[in-house]
Amino acid sequence: MGALNYFKNKNDNLYYSLSIFMNFDVQRSLFVLYLLQLGITQGEIGILQSFLFFSSVALEIPSGLLADRYGRKVSLIIGFLGLFISGIGFLLFSSFIPFAIIFCLFGASIAMGSGSDRALLYDNLLAENRAEEYPKILSRARAIGAVSLGLSMLLGGVLQDTWSWNSVYIFFAISKLVGAFVVTLTPEIKLPSISLNANKISVMSDKKTEGIFTLLINFFRSKKGAFLMPLFIGYALFELSTIPLFIYGQPFFSMQGLEIPIIAGIYAAVEAISAGMFVAAGFICSRFSLGIIAFTTTIIVTFLLFILSLNIGTITSVVTFLLIMSLPAIYETSYETYIHENVESRIRASCLSVANLVNSVIIGISYTVFGGLLDLYGFSLTLIIVAATCFVGLFGVGTTLLLGGQKVHLKKQEA
């Protein structure tokens, strides 16, 4: 028993270490300000962000298929190396065209790691008969990742203020290279094919010859797969209310006269609070359904967006911003757990890639729309429109939960 617990703890700790380097990002809270001081306009930055998301879109499905076919670790290593090269690119170039290529590479690298880490975790737990621990371990990993991101963003502000912008991107590149090494140490347990029917184990010889892509297509043609799509869209509309705001918050606080270390501190605080939310998420998700969590979180965030639109002063705006950015941690954990419980192992990373594809398309469009709304109507009216969009996302989630049937708990197939 002691040896078994040691093995479990070792694997869990390796996954937590992986989460540290996946989230370590010293440039995250500063890159908009970096590009602005290079002479790139906010409009061009919006275009660059769209390039990032649409390049991520282009590789979401291929990256998931690659992860399911050749291994989740392979996909993760490629993603880390792509981010390393992107960091070097930030050091070497200073004009729009090279950055367009860098942002495309950045987005593609994100896609390579997108979903592969969670698929790796869930299948490892499933192989150890510990699938019920997924929300708890995921929430811990996300909390650790949030702390890592928060501290790294704070470090980025200190590096820029103490040394230079170059030091920020040198640290970024090195951290991604170390992350690739950590992936090589992380175990990956292969699972046999399993049926989505929890009461019946079936291994059909013709399925053995089916490709991953065929399995994926067939899944989304089925009732269970089709009814996941409204959930993907609904969650993406919720994300639309927070992700662009996260980016545009940098110039927003800068225009209010805050210095770079203070802005970095605000973003570090976002991650610190998110870490607490992720820790709480494991407890909350084990006691409340996705429907309750989605409804409660969406209503609160919608209300906070409306409050933020009232131009209520710097301190109140910072507090409201912190809450808007950190509350989604609980929703995210419940959402991903629901997907895992309704998808079989052989197409797990691919299905997560489909979910991320939907998310990336909507978010990619939202960057351009968000920037355009800011130019046309200003910050206050833009936030009201975003709040309304956030609320609409509930209809997609409700469609899946009401019409998609009860979630199916996957069980490991016995040899």
C-alpha positions as CSV (number, residue, x, y, z in Angstrom):
1,M,0.0,0.0,0.0
2,G,2.8,2.4,0.8
3,A,4.5,1.7,-2.5
4,L,1.2,2.2,-4.3
5,N,0.7,5.6,-2.6
6,Y,4.2,6.6,-3.4
7,F,3.6,5.8,-7.1
8,K,0.3,7.8,-7.1
9,N,1.9,10.7,-5.3
10,K,4.9,10.7,-7.7
11,N,2.6,10.8,-10.7
12,D,0.4,13.5,-9.3
13,N,3.4,15.6,-8.4
14,L,4.8,15.3,-11.9
15,Y,1.5,16.5,-13.3
16,Y,1.5,19.4,-10.9
17,S,5.1,20.2,-12.0
18,L,3.9,20.1,-15.6
19,S,1.1,22.5,-14.7
20,I,3.7,24.9,-13.3
21,F,5.6,25.2,-16.6
22,M,2.6,25.2,-18.8
23,N,1.4,28.3,-17.0
24,F,4.7,30.0,-16.3
25,D,4.4,33.1,-18.5
26,V,6.4,36.2,-17.5
27,Q,5.2,38.2,-20.5
28,R,1.5,37.6,-20.2
29,S,0.5,40.8,-18.3
30,L,2.9,43.0,-20.3
31,F,3.0,41.9,-23.9
32,V,0.5,44.5,-25.1
33,L,2.5,47.2,-23.5
34,Y,5.7,45.8,-25.0
35,L,4.2,45.8,-28.5
36,L,2.8,49.3,-28.0
37,Q,6.3,50.7,-27.1
38,L,7.6,49.0,-30.3
39,G,5.2,51.2,-32.3
40,I,2.6,48.5,-33.0
41,T,-0.9,50.0,-32.7
42,Q,-3.8,48.6,-30.6
43,G,-5.7,47.8,-33.8
44,E,-2.7,45.8,-35.1
45,I,-2.4,44.1,-31.7
46,G,-6.1,43.0,-32.1
47,I,-5.2,41.6,-35.5
48,L,-2.2,39.7,-34.0
49,Q,-4.4,38.2,-31.3
50,S,-6.8,37.1,-34.0
51,F,-3.9,35.5,-35.9
52,L,-3.0,33.7,-32.7
53,F,-6.5,32.3,-32.1
54,F,-7.1,31.4,-35.7
55,S,-3.8,29.6,-36.0
56,S,-4.8,27.7,-32.9
57,V,-8.2,26.9,-34.6
58,A,-6.4,25.5,-37.6
59,L,-4.4,23.1,-35.5
60,E,-7.0,22.2,-32.8
61,I,-8.3,19.1,-34.5
62,P,-5.0,17.9,-36.0
63,S,-3.2,18.4,-32.7
64,G,-5.9,16.3,-30.9
65,L,-5.6,13.6,-33.5
66,L,-1.9,13.6,-33.2
67,A,-2.1,13.4,-29.4
68,D,-4.5,10.4,-29.6
69,R,-2.5,8.7,-32.3
70,Y,1.1,9.2,-31.2
71,G,0.7,10.1,-27.5
72,R,-0.2,13.2,-25.5
73,K,3.4,13.7,-24.4
74,V,4.5,14.1,-28.1
75,S,2.0,16.8,-28.6
76,L,2.9,18.6,-25.4
77,I,6.6,18.6,-26.2
78,I,6.0,20.1,-29.6
79,G,3.9,22.8,-28.0
80,F,6.6,23.7,-25.5
81,L,9.2,23.9,-28.2
82,G,7.0,26.1,-30.4
83,L,6.5,28.5,-27.4
84,F,10.3,28.5,-26.9
85,I,10.9,29.6,-30.5
86,S,8.1,32.2,-30.2
87,G,9.9,33.7,-27.2
88,I,13.1,34.0,-29.1
89,G,11.1,35.7,-31.9
90,F,10.0,38.4,-29.6
91,L,13.6,39.2,-28.9
92,L,14.7,39.3,-32.5
93,F,11.9,41.3,-34.3
94,S,10.1,44.6,-33.8
95,S,7.7,45.0,-36.8
96,F,4.2,43.8,-37.5
97,I,4.9,41.2,-40.2
98,P,7.4,39.1,-38.2
99,F,5.1,39.3,-35.2
100,A,2.2,38.1,-37.4
101,I,4.3,34.9,-38.0
102,I,5.3,34.7,-34.3
103,F,1.7,35.0,-33.1
104,C,0.7,32.3,-35.6
105,L,3.4,30.0,-34.2
106,F,2.3,30.9,-30.7
107,G,-1.3,29.9,-31.4
108,A,-0.2,26.7,-33.1
109,S,1.9,25.8,-30.1
110,I,-1.0,26.4,-27.7
111,A,-3.1,24.1,-29.8
112,M,-0.5,21.4,-29.6
113,G,-0.8,21.4,-25.8
114,S,-4.5,22.2,-25.8
115,G,-6.4,19.3,-24.2
116,S,-3.5,16.9,-24.2
117,D,-2.5,17.6,-20.6
118,R,-6.0,17.0,-19.3
119,A,-6.4,13.9,-21.5
120,L,-3.1,12.6,-20.1
121,L,-4.2,13.2,-16.5
122,Y,-7.7,11.7,-16.9
123,D,-6.5,8.5,-18.7
124,N,-3.7,8.0,-16.1
125,L,-6.2,8.3,-13.3
126,L,-8.6,6.0,-15.2
127,A,-5.9,3.4,-15.5
128,E,-5.3,3.6,-11.8
129,N,-9.0,3.3,-11.0
130,R,-9.0,6.9,-9.7
131,A,-11.1,8.7,-12.2
132,E,-13.3,10.0,-9.5
133,E,-10.4,12.0,-8.2
134,Y,-10.1,14.0,-11.5
135,P,-11.9,17.1,-10.4
136,K,-9.9,17.3,-7.2
137,I,-6.5,16.8,-8.9
138,L,-7.4,19.0,-11.8
139,S,-8.5,21.8,-9.5
140,R,-5.2,21.4,-7.5
141,A,-3.2,21.5,-10.7
142,R,-5.1,24.5,-11.9
143,A,-4.5,26.2,-8.6
144,I,-0.8,25.5,-8.8
145,G,-0.8,26.7,-12.4
146,A,-2.6,29.9,-11.4
147,V,0.0,30.6,-8.7
148,S,2.7,29.9,-11.2
149,L,1.2,32.3,-13.7
150,G,0.6,34.9,-11.1
151,L,4.1,34.8,-9.7
152,S,5.6,34.7,-13.2
153,M,3.6,37.8,-14.2
154,L,4.8,39.6,-11.1
155,L,8.3,38.5,-11.9
156,G,7.9,39.8,-15.5
157,G,7.0,43.3,-14.1
158,V,10.1,43.2,-11.8
159,L,12.4,42.0,-14.7
160,Q,11.2,44.8,-17.0
161,D,11.5,47.4,-14.3
162,T,14.8,46.3,-13.0
163,W,16.6,45.2,-16.2
164,S,14.9,45.3,-19.6
165,W,12.2,43.9,-21.9
166,N,14.8,41.4,-23.3
167,S,15.1,39.8,-19.8
168,V,11.4,39.1,-19.8
169,Y,11.5,37.1,-23.0
170,I,14.7,35.3,-22.2
171,F,13.0,34.0,-19.0
172,F,9.9,33.1,-21.0
173,A,11.9,31.1,-23.6
174,I,13.9,29.3,-20.9
175,S,10.8,28.3,-18.9
176,K,9.3,26.7,-22.0
177,L,12.4,24.7,-22.7
178,V,12.4,23.4,-19.1
179,G,8.7,22.6,-19.5
180,A,9.5,20.3,-22.5
181,F,12.0,18.4,-20.3
182,V,9.4,18.0,-17.5
183,V,7.0,16.4,-20.0
184,T,9.6,13.7,-20.8
185,L,9.5,12.7,-17.1
186,T,5.7,12.5,-16.9
187,P,4.2,9.0,-17.3
188,E,1.6,8.2,-19.9
189,I,-0.5,5.1,-19.3
190,K,-2.1,3.6,-22.4
191,L,-5.7,2.4,-22.1
192,P,-7.5,-0.3,-24.0
193,S,-10.6,0.6,-26.1
194,I,-13.7,1.1,-24.0
195,S,-17.4,1.4,-24.6
196,L,-19.4,4.5,-23.6
197,N,-22.0,2.1,-22.2
198,A,-21.2,1.9,-18.5
199,N,-23.2,-1.3,-18.1
200,K,-21.7,-3.2,-21.0
201,I,-18.1,-3.8,-22.1
202,S,-17.6,-4.3,-25.8
203,V,-14.6,-4.8,-28.0
204,M,-15.5,-5.0,-31.6
205,S,-12.9,-6.2,-34.1
206,D,-14.0,-3.7,-36.8
207,K,-13.5,-0.8,-34.4
208,K,-9.9,-1.8,-34.0
209,T,-9.3,-0.9,-37.6
210,E,-11.1,2.5,-37.4
211,G,-9.0,5.6,-37.5
212,I,-9.2,8.2,-34.7
213,F,-10.7,10.7,-37.1
214,T,-13.4,8.3,-38.1
215,L,-14.2,7.6,-34.5
216,L,-14.4,11.3,-33.8
217,I,-16.7,12.0,-36.7
218,N,-19.0,9.1,-35.7
219,F,-19.1,10.3,-32.1
220,F,-20.3,13.8,-33.1
221,R,-22.8,12.3,-35.4
222,S,-24.3,10.4,-32.4
223,K,-26.8,11.9,-30.1
224,K,-24.4,12.2,-27.2
225,G,-21.7,13.9,-29.3
226,A,-24.1,16.2,-31.1
227,F,-25.6,17.4,-27.8
228,L,-22.1,18.4,-26.5
229,M,-21.9,21.1,-29.2
230,P,-24.3,23.6,-27.6
231,L,-22.3,23.2,-24.4
232,F,-19.1,24.1,-26.3
233,I,-20.8,27.1,-27.8
234,G,-22.4,28.2,-24.5
235,Y,-19.1,28.0,-22.6
236,A,-17.3,29.8,-25.4
237,L,-19.8,32.7,-25.1
238,F,-19.0,32.8,-21.4
239,E,-15.3,32.8,-22.1
240,L,-15.8,35.7,-24.6
241,S,-16.8,37.9,-21.6
242,T,-13.5,37.4,-19.8
243,I,-10.6,36.6,-22.2
244,P,-10.6,39.7,-24.4
245,L,-11.1,41.8,-21.2
246,F,-8.0,40.2,-19.7
247,I,-5.9,41.4,-22.7
248,Y,-7.5,44.9,-23.0
249,G,-7.2,45.4,-19.3
250,Q,-3.5,46.1,-19.7
251,P,-3.9,49.4,-21.7
252,F,-7.1,50.2,-19.6
253,F,-5.1,50.3,-16.4
254,S,-2.2,52.0,-18.1
255,M,-4.5,54.8,-19.2
256,Q,-5.6,55.2,-15.6
257,G,-2.0,56.1,-14.8
258,L,-0.8,52.8,-13.2
259,E,2.8,51.9,-13.6
260,I,3.9,48.6,-15.2
261,P,4.9,46.8,-11.9
262,I,1.4,47.7,-10.5
263,I,-0.3,46.4,-13.6
264,A,1.8,43.2,-13.3
265,G,0.7,43.0,-9.6
266,I,-3.0,43.3,-10.6
267,Y,-2.6,40.3,-13.0
268,A,-0.6,38.4,-10.4
269,A,-3.5,39.0,-7.9
270,V,-5.9,37.6,-10.5
271,E,-4.0,34.4,-10.6
272,A,-3.6,34.2,-6.8
273,I,-7.4,34.5,-6.4
274,S,-7.9,32.1,-9.2
275,A,-5.7,29.6,-7.4
276,G,-8.0,29.8,-4.4
277,M,-11.0,29.3,-6.7
278,F,-9.4,26.3,-8.3
279,V,-8.8,24.8,-4.8
280,A,-12.5,25.4,-4.0
281,A,-13.6,24.0,-7.4
282,G,-12.7,20.4,-6.4
283,F,-15.0,20.6,-3.4
284,I,-17.7,22.5,-5.2
285,C,-17.8,20.3,-8.3
286,S,-18.1,17.2,-6.2
287,R,-21.3,18.6,-4.6
288,F,-23.0,20.7,-7.3
289,S,-24.0,19.9,-10.9
290,L,-22.6,21.7,-14.0
291,G,-26.0,23.3,-14.4
292,I,-26.0,24.9,-11.0
293,I,-22.4,26.0,-11.3
294,A,-22.9,27.4,-14.9
295,F,-26.0,29.3,-13.9
296,T,-24.6,30.8,-10.7
297,T,-21.2,31.8,-12.2
298,T,-22.7,33.3,-15.4
299,I,-25.2,35.5,-13.4
300,I,-22.5,36.8,-11.1
301,V,-20.0,37.6,-13.9
302,T,-22.8,39.2,-15.9
303,F,-23.6,41.5,-13.0
304,L,-20.0,42.3,-12.4
305,L,-19.4,43.3,-16.0
306,F,-22.3,45.7,-15.7
307,I,-20.8,47.1,-12.5
308,L,-17.4,47.5,-14.3
309,S,-19.2,49.4,-17.1
310,L,-20.2,52.2,-14.7
311,N,-16.7,53.7,-14.5
312,I,-16.7,53.5,-10.7
313,G,-13.1,54.5,-10.0
314,T,-9.7,52.8,-10.2
315,I,-9.8,50.8,-6.9
316,T,-13.4,49.5,-7.4
317,S,-12.6,48.7,-11.0
318,V,-9.5,46.7,-10.0
319,V,-11.6,44.7,-7.4
320,T,-14.3,44.0,-9.9
321,F,-11.8,43.0,-12.5
322,L,-10.1,40.6,-10.1
323,L,-13.5,38.9,-9.4
324,I,-14.5,38.7,-13.1
325,M,-11.1,37.1,-14.0
326,S,-11.0,34.6,-11.1
327,L,-14.6,33.2,-10.8
328,P,-14.5,31.2,-14.1
329,A,-12.1,28.8,-12.5
330,I,-15.0,26.9,-10.9
331,Y,-17.0,26.8,-14.1
332,E,-14.1,25.6,-16.1
333,T,-13.4,22.7,-13.8
334,S,-17.0,21.5,-13.8
335,Y,-17.2,22.0,-17.6
336,E,-14.2,19.9,-18.4
337,T,-15.1,17.2,-15.9
338,Y,-18.5,16.8,-17.7
339,I,-16.8,16.4,-21.0
340,H,-14.4,13.7,-19.8
341,E,-17.3,11.8,-18.3
342,N,-19.0,11.7,-21.7
343,V,-16.1,10.8,-23.9
344,E,-14.1,7.6,-24.4
345,S,-10.3,7.4,-24.0
346,R,-9.4,6.8,-27.6
347,I,-10.8,10.2,-28.7
348,R,-10.5,12.1,-25.5
349,A,-7.8,14.6,-26.7
350,S,-9.5,15.0,-30.0
351,C,-12.9,15.8,-28.4
352,L,-11.2,18.3,-26.2
353,S,-9.7,19.8,-29.3
354,V,-13.1,20.1,-30.8
355,A,-14.3,22.0,-27.7
356,N,-11.2,24.2,-27.9
357,L,-11.8,24.7,-31.6
358,V,-15.2,26.1,-31.0
359,N,-13.8,28.2,-28.2
360,S,-11.0,29.6,-30.3
361,V,-13.2,30.5,-33.3
362,I,-15.6,32.5,-31.0
363,I,-12.8,34.1,-29.0
364,G,-10.7,34.9,-32.1
365,I,-13.7,36.7,-33.6
366,S,-14.4,38.5,-30.3
367,Y,-11.0,40.2,-30.2
368,T,-11.7,42.0,-33.4
369,V,-15.3,42.8,-32.4
370,F,-14.2,43.9,-28.9
371,G,-11.7,46.3,-30.3
372,G,-14.2,47.6,-32.9
373,L,-16.8,48.2,-30.2
374,L,-14.3,50.0,-28.0
375,D,-13.5,52.4,-30.9
376,L,-17.2,52.9,-31.7
377,Y,-18.9,53.0,-28.3
378,G,-16.2,53.2,-25.6
379,F,-15.5,50.9,-22.7
380,S,-18.8,51.2,-20.8
381,L,-21.2,50.3,-23.6
382,T,-18.9,47.6,-24.9
383,L,-19.0,45.9,-21.4
384,I,-22.8,46.0,-21.4
385,I,-22.9,44.2,-24.8
386,V,-20.3,41.7,-23.5
387,A,-22.4,41.1,-20.4
388,A,-25.5,40.3,-22.5
389,T,-23.5,37.9,-24.6
390,C,-22.2,36.2,-21.5
391,F,-25.8,35.6,-20.3
392,V,-26.8,34.2,-23.7
393,G,-24.3,31.4,-23.2
394,L,-26.5,29.8,-20.6
395,F,-29.0,28.8,-23.4
396,G,-26.3,26.6,-25.0
397,V,-25.4,25.0,-21.7
398,G,-29.0,24.4,-20.8
399,T,-29.6,22.7,-24.2
400,T,-27.0,20.1,-23.5
401,L,-28.0,19.5,-20.0
402,L,-31.7,19.3,-20.7
403,L,-31.7,17.4,-24.0
404,G,-28.4,15.7,-24.1
405,G,-29.3,13.0,-21.5
406,Q,-27.6,11.9,-18.3
407,K,-23.8,12.0,-18.3
408,V,-22.1,8.6,-18.7
409,H,-19.4,7.7,-16.3
410,L,-16.6,5.8,-18.1
411,K,-15.0,2.8,-16.5
412,K,-11.8,1.2,-17.4
413,Q,-12.2,-1.9,-19.5
414,E,-10.8,-5.0,-17.9
415,A,-8.2,-6.9,-19.8
